[in-house]
Amino acid sequence: MEIRKLDQMFDVLKQREKKRLVAAWAVDEHTILAVNDAVNMGIVEGILVGDKKTIESICAQKRVDCKQLTIVDVDNDVAAAAKAVEMINNNEGDFLMKGLLSTDRYMRAILNKEKGLMNPGAVLSHVTVAEPKSYHKLLIFGDVAIIPEPDLAQKIQITNYLIRVANFLGIKRPKVGLQAPSEQVLPKVQSSVDAAIISKMAERGQIKNAIVDGPLGLDLIIDEESAKIKGMKGEVLGDADCILFANIEAGNTFYKTVVKLVHSELCAIVMGARVPCVLTSRGDSERSKLYSIALAAMMA
């Protein structure tokens, strides 16, 4: 089944065995309600790591039944992140979620060389799945939050992550657009050169299970009319499933535009660790966090 709307993930998950979610420093309303919704829907088992009194107080205010959630009492955010990662490593949970703690503290726990969730040589990257109201299907893109200036090797890894997420969503051969300032290959523009190399690698089978094209301006990636006006042809043009952004400035600006200006629903996870790790902004909606839980559960 190809998932074309974020809500459809719930239908798929209800037919599968429930995964165990471990939420680090889950002391905020949005996280608790999102986890509780996922538990009520029957798609996960919820474990909240954080200050027990705060969690129970929020549960009481919002009429959440604490008995259906497991609460692990930890009194600060750094310790909560470490405990959540420890639980994953001890096979007490299947995937991780960020609560109210900052991204750098969450990532520090994941990246810890002795007690974290990384295998040697792995690359962490942020993948977002959005449902833009003005686009005809889901858009999967990265990186918008972790790697500021990905080099060629990192971009290849990110491209493979995007393809993997698309495959889990039922898209067998996703169309990947490699974003750059222009469709022309410009030797002095690194994003253009990298995109040309990755595109050629895909053409020769070094990147599999996808149709990859680039360099391409964003207009060509998502707007078929722009491609017609410029006289360009290709399977990706105006019909991309995935977008590899040139750098974090481009990706993060697109992410925030999709959320704040276009008012789109989305979900996001970190890939590259041994388990999926939910990473949404502290300001993201409860619904976005619920969708992120569903995406991580799909891939756990």
N, C-alpha and C positions, 0 to 999 in steps of 0.2 A: 504493500500500500504506500503510495506516494503522499506524503503529508504536505498539503498546500495551505493549511491554516494552523496556527499554533494550537488551537483547541483540540485538533485531531490527535495530538500526542496523548491526551488523556484517555481516549478510546483505546488506543494501542496498549497503553500501560495497564489498564484495567484487566486485560487479558493475560498479563504476565505476573510472575512472582514479584511480590513487593520487595523493593530495595530499602536498605537502612541508611537514612540520611543523618549525618552528624553536623550540626550547626554550631560554629565557633562564636562565642560571645553573643548568644541569641537573647539579648536583653532589650530589644526594640520591638515595637508593635508590629511593624511590617514583616519582620522575619518570623515572629511567633505566629501571626495570623496566616502567613503564606504556608508555613510548615503544617499548621493545624488544618488548613484547607486541603493540603495534599494528603494528610492522614485521613481526613473525612471522605475524600474521594477514593480512598483505598489504593493509592498508588505508591505510598512509602510508609515506612515506620519512622517516626520522628524522635530524634535524640537532641536535646537542647543543652549545650554546655555554656554555663554562665552563672551569675549570681542568682541563687534559687529564690530568694525573697523578692527580687525585682521581677523575675519571670512569673512567679506565682501572683504577684500584684497585678501585672498586666493581664494575665489570664483571667483573674477575677473581674477586672474592669471590662474586659471584652467578652466575658462569659464563655471562655474557652475551658474545656474540661481537661485539667492537668493530668488526670488519670490515664488518658490515652497517649500522653507524651512521656518520654523518659527524660528526667532532668538530672544533669550531672553538675553538682554545685562547685563552682570555681569563682574566686572573688575578684579577678582582674582579667583584662582582655588578652594580655600576652600569655598568661598561664592557660587561659581558655583555648587559645589557638594551639598551643603545644599539646594540651590534653586531647583536643579533637583529632589532631594528626596521630597521636599515640594510639587512639582508639581505632583509627583506620589501619594502622600498622599491625595492631593486635587482632585484626579481622572482626572487630566489633561494629563496623560500619562499612558501607559500600561506596559512599561518596561524601564529599565535604561541601560545606556551605559557609560563606562569610556572613556574619551578623553585623553588629554595629562597630566592630573594630576597623581601623584604617587598613587600606589595601597593603601598605608596606609591612605592617605587622602580620597580616594574614599570609603574605607571600614569604616572609622570613621564616615562618613555621614550616611552610611547604618545602622551602629551599634548604633548610637546615641539613648540613652534610652528614651528620650522625643520626639524626632522628626524624628527618623529613620524608618526603614522598617521591624523591627523584631517583631515577636510574642514571648511571654514568652516561654522559654525553647527550642526555635529553634536553630539549629546548621547550621552555614554557611559553605558551602563546594564548592570547585571548581571542575567543571566537564568539561572534554575536549572530543570532538569527532574528531578523526583524520581519514584521508583517506591515510594510508601508501601504497606506490606504490607496495610494495612487499607482501602485505597481501590481502586476497581475499574478504574482506568486511571492513566496518567501525569498528573502535575500540573506545570504550567509556571508559574513565578511570579517576581516581581521587585518592587522592587529590594531586595536584601538586603545589599549591600556597598559601593555607591558613592555614591548620592545620599541624604543624610540626611533632608531634608525636601523632596521633589520638589514643585514648583509645578504648576499646572494644565497648562502647556505641556509640562513634562517628563513628567507622568503620561500625557498623550496619546501622547507619543513612546514611553514604556515600554509602553503598551498595544499600540501597533503592533508593537513588537519581540516581545512575547509572541505576538501573532497570527502574525507572520512565522515564528517558531520552530515554532509548531504546524503551520503550512502545510508547512514543510519536513519535518515528521514525518508528513505525509500526512493531517493533520486539515483538511479543506477549510473547514469553518465552525466554528471552535472556540468554545466557550462560555466567556466571560470574566466572572468575578465581581469586582466592585470593592469591596474590603474597607473597612469603616468600623465604628464601634462598634455601629451599629444599622441596621436596614432603614428606619427613619424618616429623612426628609430633615430634618436639624437645621441651621438657618441659622447657628448659632453654632459648629458643628463643621466645620472646613475640609474634612476628608476626606469628609464627607457631601455638602457642596456640590459639591466637585470630582467626586465619583462621579455625582451627579445630572446634572451638565453633560455628562460623558463619555458616560453612558448615553443621553442625549437626542441627542448628536452621532451616536452609532452608529445610533440609530433613524432619523435623517434622512439616513443615508448618508455622513456625513463621516468615519466610521471604517468601513472595509469588510472584507468576508470574515470576519465574526464575529457572534456573538450576544452582546451586552453587557448586563449588568444590574448596577445598584447605585444607592444604597449598600446593602450587605448585610453582616450580621455573618458571621464565618467559619463559624459553625455552619450557616447557611443555604447557604453556598457549597458545602460538602462533605458535608452530611448531609441526605438527603431526609426523614428522619423529623422533624427539627427544623422543616422547612418545613411539613409536614403539621400538626404540633402548633400552629404559629403561623397556620395557615390561609392560607398564601401559595402562590401558583402562579407558575410561570415555567420556561422551558427550562433556565436555568442552575442553578436551585436543586437542590442535591444531586448535580449532574452536571457541575460545572465542569471544563474542561480547563486553564484559566488563572486565576491570581489576581493582581490588581494590589493590592499592599499600600499602606496609607496612608502609611507612612514606614519608615525603616530599622529602627527598634526593633521594629515589628510583623513585618516581613519577616525580619530576622535571627533573632529569637526563634523564628519558625516553622521556619526553615532548621535551626537547631541542635536543635530538638525532633525534627524529622523524622530527623536524623542520629543523635543521641545517645540519645534515648528510644525512638523507634520503630525505630531501626536500619535505615533505608531506604537503598537505593542511590540515587545521584543523579549528575548532571553539571552543569557550569556554564560559561558563557562570558560575555565582555563583548561587547556589541554597540554599534555607533555608529562604530567605527573602520573603516578601509577593508578590513580583513580580520577574521574572527572571532579573538578572543583568549581562550585558555583561562585561566580564573581560578578555581582551587580553593584551599581553605585548605591551609597547609603541613601540617596534621594530617589532611587527608583521606586516605582509603585509596588504595592503588594501583589498585583496581578503579574507584573514582570518577574518578580521573584518566584511566583508560583510556576510560571512558564519555564524559568531557569531550572527549578527543581525537576520539572518534567523532562527537560532536555538531558540533564545529568543522569536521571534515572533511566532514560532511553539508552544511554551509552555506558552505564555502569556494568 
